[in-house]
Each structure stands twice: as structure tokens, then as C-alpha cells.
Amino acid sequence: MLFTLILIMLVIRLDFLPAQITSAYYVAYNVQVDSKTDNYDVFAVHLDGSHPRNITNHKDVAWTYLAWKNRLFFISDRDTARRNYYLYGTDDRGTSVRKVTDLRLEDSWMGTRNDGRELVVTGRIGSSVRYQLFLVDVSTGKYSQITNDTSAMYSDPTFSPDGRHIVYRYRKEKRNRQEKAELWIMNLESHTSRQLTQFPPDDTTAAWHAYHAGPPRWHPTENFISFQSFRNGRYSLYGITPDGKKEWKLLETDVVSQGWHDWSDDGKLLAFDGNNEDRGRFDIYLTDWKSKRTRKLTDSTFKYQQAPVFVRIR
């Protein structure tokens, strides 16, 4: 009788746990650990906000911009000069760090296709070839160059779910600070490209350095691309269809700004870094895409906690 009562109580307790807690994901994100030594690490937290932990734990600049299932990718200057970035990969526990390729990378988001076997990145060769797109074979580290316009800036690429297209940020003259970087889409079969976004010409609230169209993420199950944009005096997330014909604001909330973000691979969860101007800090937020309920995952231990990505635990 007592055993039955305990079992019933346990079932009731589990039924009242938020669904996200039992998910197979955790969220990895970038943390400024020490501003004086320029030390950044990749942390992880469970979807209920518990058990934050340092995954990379190295005195370097380490920033993640991509995960595939339980594999986490991050750029780091650990084996070279300050802020000379190379790509590394590790498992979901951070216990098997390895260098992925000898291609030097720019500070940029990236994408993956072919079941995580191939990446699209923004790389550089020497001082003359910068901010160009490359394909990288994860197993061998070999790479091939996609774009070859050294006067232009290509950055933050991501694949379409079928791997046939790339969406990326593009500026025709990379040294022209007055030019707004917009999202473009490339067909990898025909190598044709077209502009996707168009920043509202009557909005003058964004400074030159603000994202007019920030790093894109392609929703894994719905036919749209998400991106951040500084409009009407703050950052918000927007969606746009691949043909560019429909654009809309993703979250109707002004509680916090919404910036770098990622989708869970089932499309049900959205993670983003939010900045509340009153506090002057960045935290990681989690949104249930169906209900649009949002909650903060990180605590106040660190001031800058940004660029979340979803990692599968199993």
C-alpha cells in the first residue's frame, strides 16, 4: 500500500515537471569569464536553468556558433596568436576536443548538412582572402572555397534543411561601413545568388555597427529563415520566407531585446540571448515555439552570456 502511494506521488510529480526539463537537449552558449584577460568559455545549461557548467574551461577566446546532435563546434585561439581563430569540435561533455581543420576562420556563425559531415564556414587565407565562404569536410578537415570576391564580405552562413541552399550575410564592399549587410541566398547547384532582406529605408535608429540583418538560422521544419534586426530602437527577431515575399516579427514582446539565436532540431524550441537595457547584461532565454512562453535560463553570475545553440544529450 505504501509503495503504491509513493509510486502515485512520483507519477504526479513527474506530470507537473515542465516538458522541456525531460528533453534530450541542453543549451550551450558563450560566456565572458574574465574581461581583463580576454577569456571566453563555452558553458552549458539544462533546459530548466539548472546545472550551468563550463565545457571548454581554457584560458582562450572560445565561441560556439554551431552544434549538430551531441557534437559541439567552437572557434578558438588556443593554439595560435590572440584572436586568430581555428575550428574545434567536442562531444556534449567537452571531454574530447579536437581541431577540425587547418583553415583559419573569421568570427562567424556556421551551418551543417549531410548528417553533420560537412560544414559551411566563413574563412580566410592569409591577409588577402578574407570573409569568404568555404565548405569543410568534418572528418578530413579538407576545405573548398565557394566564393571568391575579396572586396566583398560574406559571413554567418547556414544551410537550408535540404542542404541545397545557403543563406548568409553579404556586403558588397566589406570596408564600407555605411553599407548595410543584408541576407542573401545562394543556390549551390547553379551558384546563383539573390538578395533576401531589405532593411526599412525609413528606419534611422540603427547605428552603422548594428545588425540590419543579423546571422540567419533556417527553421528546421517550417519554411522560413529567422534573423535579428535593429529596428525602432531595439533588436528583435524576424522571419522571412526563402522567396523573400513574406517577412514578420517572430515574438511580440518588448521585455528584452532578442539577438543571436538557434532552433532545436525538432523546431519546437527557440533559444536566444536577450539584453535588458536597464540591467546592461545579456542572458539566455528559452521559448516554446507553439505557446510562445519564454523564460530566462541563466543567472547573474556573468554579465555577458550569448549565442545559444542546442546540443543533444543523447
Buried (B, 14 or more C-beta within 10 A) or exposed (E): EEEEEEEEEEEEEEEEEEEBEEBBBBBBBBBBBEEEEBBBBBBBBBBBBEEBEBBBEBBBBBBBBBBBBBBBBBBBBBEEEEEBBBBBBBBBEBEEBEEBBEBBBBEBBBBBBEEBEBBBBBBBBEEEBBBBBBBBBBEEBEBEEBBEEBEBBBBBBBBBBEBEBBBBBBBEEBEEEEBBBBBBBBEBEEEEBEEBBBBEEEEEEBEEEBBBBBBBBBBEEEEBBBBBBBBEEBBBBBBBBBEBEEBEEBBEBEEBBBBBBBBBBEBBBBBBBBBEEEEEBBBBBBBBBEEEEBEBBBEEEBEBBBBBBBBBBE
